[in-house]
Amino acid sequence: MTFSTTTRSSSSSSSSSRSSSTIFDRYPILNGIGGLSHGSFFRIQDSSVLQEQERGQGGRGPTTESLAPQLYKIMIGESFIYSPNLTWLIMSVCVWCIVPYNLDIIDLDLLRDNTNNTNTTNVRVVQLQPQLHNGIILLDRIYINLFLALSYITFWHCALYFWGYCNRPFVSNRRYNIHKVVHNIFYTVLGIFQWTIVEGMFIYLYKSKKLPYCTTTITTNDNSTDDWNWNWNILFQTLILSILVPSYRDIHFYFTHRFIHIRCLYKYIHSVHHRNTDIEPFAGLAMHPIEHLYYFTCYGPLLILPTLFQFKLHPFLLFWMGMHVIITPAASHSGYEDHFSADILHYLHHRYCECNYSAGINFDSYFGTYRNTLAVVQQKQLTSKVEEEEEEEEETTTTTATKLPPPPPADPKSTLIGWYYPEHIEYQLGTYTIIFGSILIYSYASNSNSDSNSNSNSGKITMSSSSMMVIYSIPFGPILWAFILGIWTAPTKISWRKICLAPFDKDSTLSLLLHFGLGFILGVLPISYLLYLHLI
């Protein structure tokens, strides 16, 4: 079945291609750079689908390419240059040049000296100065992050659903649900706020010298810097690492994503994201706040390399990674297949749930979870008898009509109506009691320690124990509580292996150790280390 392309996307792209196609036709190597097709986001002729194919049937989409060719393309930079990642990196560099981080140093040693030379009343003021500085940092960055993320996601939402730049949704008879869009915007904003908190914690670590970093400018003997006196070694290092960031995110996403698909974690955490079976751009960041906690932990190497291996990194890498985690899900969750960042594999993941856990690097082809097409569109034969009275002759003709696939589910849970009584209230109450309870205990211990004029061991023990409580309870508490509730509410006839490991209970022990081990290391432990650096 052939679909016509008569919407604004095809007409505008075809007309613009007449004037701009010459350079791409003469130099085919230029076509596809940055994921663009003849310099356009929306040119179907060179996209990953074939117009003569049914929607959602793969076309020229991702294949089961072995890992070796994928790694080779990553090493030579081909997978980066000919992908949207290059476009997003250029966007990030432009924004960084306008609104970089303010990394004026906070001298904690000076604060401690001032603390020793002041009375009890002033001690509290001095010790709160870093916390006040953190608040200023967050206010400074939240406006920037909200503007960048919401502007980009809104552009894609309007371009696809209102302006008609694309005309091939994965399902042709989809339904626009405003309640779902508002629901997704709500959780997206929560995610942006949470990333801003992570970003603020990093900036505080940079400012307080707890996290070493390097700059692209050379410092002179008088400690002054010249903005145009660049350190080319650092520039080259930052460029190479920036190119590798998306590949590391692919690895992090696959193992962390598969980890939270364990039955207990999916039920109480990841199911919020899967309320969207027919996805749209705001669905990309529409996650449970606890899932945001683990989704953002791709910052792990930015902590480990400078502190454990003394390998200083430029702060731009944090900004670039933040841009990547908050804006890239928009186009890949678009629900359309004819633009530069269409992702049929992840669309199929939302439709069928137990396939295509990876993004970018195709790990699913190795572990039996790969799928690249929607369900086959059924055809029904209609036989009709047509009698032609004029010829007094009866003839039977057989015509074939396409039976449209049933519309995707209306996603009834994707709504804020009734938000005051959230799903799985027992998990919400228990999880946030663990998290905010540990923070309150830490705050109480911190204030008690500042009010004490003595240096007794009891004060130090209280402060240390409360810090460790925060470091362990925030990353591990939500997981432990989900398993406790999952085991408690599971039917008695289900085996322990299925309760704890489904839908991966039939996997080999080696596969389970690989996936859940790396999922825990990459997705959970960085939270503890970030809190450790911040509190100890």
C-alpha positions in Angstrom: 0.0 0.0 0.0 1.4 3.4 -1.0 0.8 6.5 1.1 0.6 9.9 -0.5 2.8 12.7 0.8 0.7 15.8 0.2 1.1 17.6 3.5 3.2 20.7 4.2 6.3 18.6 5.0 6.6 17.0 1.6 5.8 20.2 -0.4 8.0 22.4 1.6 10.9 20.0 1.7 10.7 19.3 -2.0 10.5 22.9 -2.9 13.5 23.8 -0.7 15.5 20.8 -2.0 15.4 22.2 -5.5 17.5 25.1 -4.4 19.7 23.3 -1.9 20.1 19.8 -3.3 22.9 20.7 -5.7 25.7 20.6 -3.1 24.3 17.4 -1.6 24.0 15.7 -5.0 27.5 16.7 -6.0 29.0 15.7 -2.7 26.9 12.8 -1.2 29.3 12.6 1.7 27.7 15.8 3.0 24.2 14.4 3.1 23.2 13.0 6.5 25.7 15.0 8.5 24.1 15.8 11.8 21.3 13.4 11.0 19.9 15.9 8.6 18.6 15.0 5.1 19.6 17.5 2.5 20.0 20.0 5.3 16.4 19.4 6.6 14.9 17.8 9.7 11.8 16.7 7.8 12.8 15.3 4.4 11.1 11.9 4.0 12.9 10.9 0.8 16.2 10.3 2.8 14.7 9.3 6.1 14.9 5.8 7.6 11.5 4.7 6.2 10.3 3.7 2.7 7.2 5.5 1.5 6.0 2.3 -0.2 6.0 0.4 3.1 3.3 0.2 5.7 3.9 2.6 8.6 5.9 1.1 11.4 7.3 -1.7 9.2 10.9 -0.8 9.6 11.9 0.3 6.1 15.5 1.3 6.1 15.5 1.4 9.8 18.0 -0.1 12.3 19.1 -3.6 11.6 20.6 -6.4 13.6 24.1 -5.1 12.8 26.8 -6.9 14.9 28.6 -5.1 17.6 31.9 -4.9 15.9 30.8 -2.7 13.0 29.0 -0.5 15.5 32.1 -0.1 17.6 34.2 0.6 14.5 31.8 3.4 13.5 32.0 4.9 17.0 35.8 4.8 16.9 36.1 6.6 13.6 33.4 9.0 14.5 31.0 8.0 11.7 28.1 7.1 14.1 28.5 10.6 15.7 28.9 12.8 12.6 26.0 11.2 10.7 23.6 11.3 13.6 21.5 14.0 15.4 24.2 13.9 18.2 26.3 16.3 16.1 23.4 18.7 15.8 22.8 18.6 19.5 26.5 19.1 20.3 26.6 22.2 18.1 23.5 23.5 19.9 25.1 22.9 23.3 28.3 24.7 22.3 26.3 27.7 21.2 24.3 27.8 24.4 27.5 27.3 26.5 29.1 30.3 24.9 26.1 32.4 26.0 25.4 31.0 29.5 28.4 29.0 30.8 28.7 28.0 34.4 29.8 30.6 37.0 32.6 28.8 38.7 33.9 31.5 41.1 35.7 29.6 43.9 34.2 29.1 47.3 37.1 29.0 49.8 35.8 26.5 52.4 39.1 26.7 54.3 38.4 30.5 54.8 34.9 29.7 55.9 36.2 27.3 58.5 38.7 29.8 59.8 36.0 32.4 60.1 33.9 29.8 62.0 36.6 29.3 64.6 36.9 33.0 65.1 33.2 33.8 65.6 30.7 33.3 68.3 27.9 30.7 68.2 25.4 33.0 66.6 27.7 33.8 63.7 28.8 30.2 63.3 25.4 29.2 61.9 25.5 32.1 59.4 28.9 31.2 58.1 28.1 27.5 57.8 24.9 28.3 55.8 26.8 30.4 53.3 27.6 27.4 51.0 23.9 26.3 51.2 22.8 29.8 50.3 25.2 29.8 47.4 23.7 26.5 46.3 20.3 28.1 46.2 21.5 31.0 44.1 23.1 28.4 41.7 19.8 26.5 41.3 17.8 29.7 40.6 20.4 30.7 38.1 20.2 27.4 36.2 16.6 26.5 36.5 15.4 29.3 34.2 18.0 28.3 31.6 17.1 24.6 31.7 13.4 25.1 31.6 13.7 27.5 28.7 16.0 25.3 26.7 14.1 22.0 27.3 10.6 23.3 27.0 11.4 25.3 23.9 12.9 22.4 22.1 10.2 19.9 23.1 7.4 22.3 22.3 8.9 22.9 18.9 8.8 19.2 18.1 5.3 18.8 19.5 3.9 21.6 17.5 5.9 20.7 14.3 4.5 17.2 14.3 1.0 17.6 15.7 -0.1 21.2 14.6 2.2 22.5 11.8 2.2 19.3 9.7 5.9 19.1 9.0 5.6 15.3 9.1 2.9 13.0 7.8 3.8 9.5 8.8 2.8 8.7 12.4 3.5 5.1 13.4 -0.2 4.5 13.5 -2.4 6.5 11.1 -5.6 6.5 13.3 -4.0 7.9 16.5 -5.9 10.1 18.9 -4.6 13.3 20.3 -5.1 13.3 24.1 -4.7 16.7 25.8 -4.9 15.1 29.2 -1.9 12.9 28.3 0.1 15.9 27.1 -0.5 17.9 30.3 0.4 14.8 32.3 3.7 14.5 30.4 4.5 18.2 30.7 4.1 17.9 34.5 6.5 15.0 34.8 8.9 16.6 32.3 9.1 19.8 34.4 9.8 17.6 37.5 12.7 16.0 35.6 14.1 19.3 34.6 14.0 20.5 38.2 15.8 17.3 39.3 18.5 17.6 36.7 19.0 21.2 37.8 19.6 20.0 41.4 22.2 17.6 40.1 23.8 20.3 38.1 23.8 22.6 41.1 25.6 20.0 43.2 28.3 19.6 40.6 28.8 23.3 40.3 29.1 23.5 44.1 31.7 20.7 44.0 33.6 22.6 41.3 33.5 25.9 43.3 34.5 24.3 46.6 37.5 22.5 44.9 36.1 19.1 45.9 35.9 18.1 42.2 38.9 19.1 40.2 38.3 20.4 36.7 40.3 22.0 33.9 39.6 25.0 31.7 40.4 25.8 28.1 42.2 29.0 29.0 45.8 29.3 30.1 46.4 30.9 33.5 49.4 33.3 33.6 51.9 33.8 36.4 49.7 36.5 38.0 46.7 34.0 38.1 44.9 36.0 35.4 43.4 34.4 32.4 43.0 35.4 28.8 39.8 34.2 27.1 41.6 33.9 23.8 44.7 32.2 25.1 43.4 28.7 24.6 44.8 25.4 25.9 44.5 23.4 22.7 45.2 20.1 24.5 42.2 20.6 26.7 40.1 21.6 23.7 41.0 18.5 21.9 40.5 16.3 24.9 37.0 17.9 25.5 36.1 17.4 21.9 37.0 13.7 21.9 35.1 13.1 25.2 32.1 15.1 23.9 32.0 12.7 20.9 32.1 9.7 23.3 29.3 11.0 25.6 26.4 9.7 23.4 28.0 6.3 23.2 28.4 6.1 26.9 24.9 7.2 27.3 23.8 4.3 25.1 25.6 1.9 27.4 24.3 3.5 30.5 20.7 3.7 29.2 20.6 0.0 28.1 21.7 -1.5 31.4 19.9 1.0 33.7 16.7 0.8 31.6 16.7 -3.0 31.7 17.4 -2.9 35.4 14.2 -0.9 36.1 12.2 -3.3 34.0 12.5 -5.9 36.8 9.0 -6.7 37.9 9.1 -4.9 41.3 10.8 -1.8 40.0 8.6 -1.6 36.9 5.4 -1.8 38.9 6.2 1.0 41.2 8.6 3.2 39.2 9.0 2.6 35.5 5.3 2.0 34.8 4.7 5.8 35.0 6.8 6.2 31.9 5.0 3.4 30.2 1.6 5.0 30.7 2.4 6.3 27.2 1.9 3.5 24.7 1.4 5.9 21.8 4.2 8.3 22.6 4.6 12.0 21.8 7.5 14.4 22.4 6.7 15.3 26.0 6.6 11.6 26.9 10.4 11.4 26.7 11.0 12.8 30.2 7.6 11.8 31.6 9.0 9.6 34.3 8.5 8.9 38.0 10.8 11.2 40.0 12.6 8.1 41.3 13.3 7.0 37.7 14.7 10.5 37.0 17.1 9.8 39.9 18.5 6.8 38.1 18.1 8.1 34.5 20.4 11.0 35.2 23.2 8.9 36.7 25.1 8.9 33.4 27.2 11.6 35.1 29.1 8.8 36.9 32.4 9.1 34.9 32.4 12.9 35.5 32.8 12.1 39.2 35.0 9.1 39.1 37.7 10.3 36.6 38.6 13.5 38.4 38.5 12.2 42.0 39.8 8.6 41.7 42.1 8.9 38.7 43.0 12.6 38.9 41.9 13.0 35.3 40.5 16.5 35.2 37.5 17.2 32.9 36.1 20.4 31.5 32.7 21.4 33.1 31.3 21.7 29.6 31.0 17.9 29.6 28.5 18.1 32.4 26.5 20.8 30.5 26.6 18.7 27.3 25.5 15.6 29.1 22.7 17.5 30.7 21.5 18.9 27.4 21.6 15.3 26.0 19.5 13.8 28.7 16.8 16.5 28.8 16.3 17.3 25.1 17.1 14.2 23.1 14.2 12.1 24.3 11.7 14.5 22.6 12.3 13.6 19.0 12.8 9.9 19.7 9.5 9.8 21.5 7.7 11.7 18.7 5.4 9.0 17.5 6.4 9.8 13.9 8.8 8.0 11.6 9.7 10.6 9.0 12.2 13.0 10.6 15.8 13.1 11.6 15.5 11.5 15.0 12.7 9.1 14.5 13.1 5.9 16.6 10.8 3.0 15.7 12.6 0.7 18.1 11.7 2.8 21.1 8.2 3.3 19.8 7.8 -0.5 19.7 9.2 -0.7 23.2 6.4 1.4 24.4 3.8 -0.6 22.5 5.0 -4.1 23.5 7.1 -3.3 26.6 9.4 -6.4 26.6 11.6 -5.6 23.6 14.2 -3.0 22.4 15.7 -1.8 25.8 18.6 -0.2 24.1 19.0 3.2 22.4 21.8 3.7 19.8 24.1 0.7 20.2 21.9 -2.3 19.5 22.4 -4.6 22.4 19.0 -6.2 22.0 20.1 -8.2 19.0 22.5 -10.1 21.2 20.0 -10.9 24.0 16.9 -11.8 22.1 14.9 -8.7 22.7 15.1 -7.1 19.3 12.0 -6.2 17.3 11.8 -3.7 14.4 8.2 -3.8 13.1 4.7 -3.3 14.3 2.2 -6.1 14.1 1.5 -7.0 10.5 -1.4 -5.1 9.1 -4.2 -7.6 8.3 -6.0 -7.6 5.0 -9.6 -8.6 4.6 -11.1 -9.9 1.4 -14.4 -8.4 0.5 -16.4 -10.3 -2.2 -19.2 -8.5 -3.8 -21.6 -9.4 -6.6 -22.2 -6.7 -9.1 -25.1 -7.1 -11.5 -25.1 -5.1 -14.6 -28.7 -4.9 -15.7 -28.0 -3.3 -19.0 -25.9 -6.2 -20.1 -28.1 -8.7 -18.2 -25.0 -10.3 -17.0 -23.8 -11.2 -13.6 -20.2 -11.1 -12.7 -18.4 -11.5 -9.4 -15.5 -9.1 -8.6 -13.1 -9.4 -5.7 -11.8 -6.3 -4.1 -9.1 -6.0 -1.4 -9.5 -3.4 1.3 -7.0 -2.5 4.0 -8.2 -3.1 7.5 -6.7 -0.3 9.5 -5.0 -1.4 12.7 -6.9 -0.8 15.9 -6.1 2.6 17.4 -3.5 2.5 20.2 -4.9 2.5 23.7 -6.1 5.8 24.9 -3.6 5.7 27.8 -6.2 6.4 30.5 -3.6 6.6 33.3 -1.7 9.4 31.5 -3.7 12.1 33.2 -3.4 14.4 36.2 -7.1 14.0 37.0 -7.1 12.3 40.4 -3.4 13.2 40.9 -4.1 13.7 44.6 -4.5 10.0 44.9 -1.5 8.6 43.0 -1.1 5.1 41.9 0.5 2.8 44.4 0.1 5.3 47.3 1.9 2.9 49.6 5.1 3.1 47.6 4.9 6.9 47.3 4.5 7.4 51.0 7.2 4.9 52.0 9.8 6.1 49.4 9.4 9.8 50.2 9.4 9.1 53.9 12.7 7.3 53.5 14.3 10.1 51.4 13.0 13.2 53.1 13.2 11.6 56.6 17.0 11.0 56.1 17.4 14.6 54.9 15.6 16.0 57.9 17.7 13.8 60.2 20.9 15.1 58.5 19.7 18.7 58.8 18.9 18.2 62.5 22.3 16.7 63.1 24.0 19.5 61.2 22.3 22.2 63.2 23.0 20.4 66.5 26.7 20.1 65.5 26.9 23.8 64.6 25.2 24.8 67.9 27.8 22.8 69.9 30.9 24.7 70.9 32.8 21.6 71.9 34.6 19.2 69.6 33.3 16.1 71.4 33.3 12.8 69.5 29.5 12.4 70.0 28.9 15.3 67.7 31.1 14.0 65.0 29.5 10.5 65.2 26.1 12.0 64.9 27.1 14.1 61.9 28.9 11.2 60.2 26.1 8.7 60.8 23.4 11.1 59.5 25.5 11.8 56.4 25.9 8.1 55.7 22.1 7.7 56.2 21.5 10.2 53.4 24.2 8.6 51.2 22.6 5.1 51.4 18.9 5.8 51.8 18.3 8.1 48.8 19.7 5.7 46.1 19.0 2.3 47.7 15.8 3.0 49.7 13.4 3.3 46.8 14.7 0.0 45.3 14.6 -1.9 48.6 11.1 -0.6 49.3 9.9 -1.6 45.9 11.1 -5.1 46.4 9.5 -5.4 49.8 6.2 -4.3 48.5 6.5 -6.4 45.3 7.2 -9.5 47.4 4.5 -8.7 49.9 1.8 -8.2 47.2 2.8 -11.0 44.8 0.5 -14.0 44.4 1.5 -16.9 46.5 1.6 -19.3 43.4 4.4 -17.3 41.8 7.9 -18.5 42.3 10.5 -16.4 44.1 12.6 -16.2 41.0 9.7 -14.9 39.0 8.7 -12.4 41.7 12.2 -10.9 41.9 13.4 -11.3 38.3 10.4 -11.3 35.9 10.3 -10.8 33.0 14.0 -11.9 32.9 13.5 -15.0 35.2 14.2 -17.3 32.3 17.6 -15.7 31.5 20.8 -17.5 32.3 22.6 -16.6 35.6 25.4 -15.1 33.6 23.0 -12.8 31.7 21.3 -11.8 35.0 24.6 -11.0 36.7 25.8 -8.9 33.7 22.6 -6.9 33.2 21.6 -6.3 36.8 25.2 -5.9 38.0 26.0 -3.3 35.5 22.6 -1.7 35.9 23.2 -1.3 39.6 26.7 -0.1 39.2 26.0 2.4 36.4 22.5 3.5 37.5 22.5 3.5 41.3 26.0 3.8 42.7 26.8 7.3 41.2 24.1 8.8 43.3 25.8 7.6 46.5 29.2 8.9 45.3 27.7 12.3 44.4 26.1 12.6 47.8 29.4 11.4 49.5 31.4 14.1 47.8 28.8 16.7 48.7 28.3 15.7 52.4 31.6 14.3 53.6 
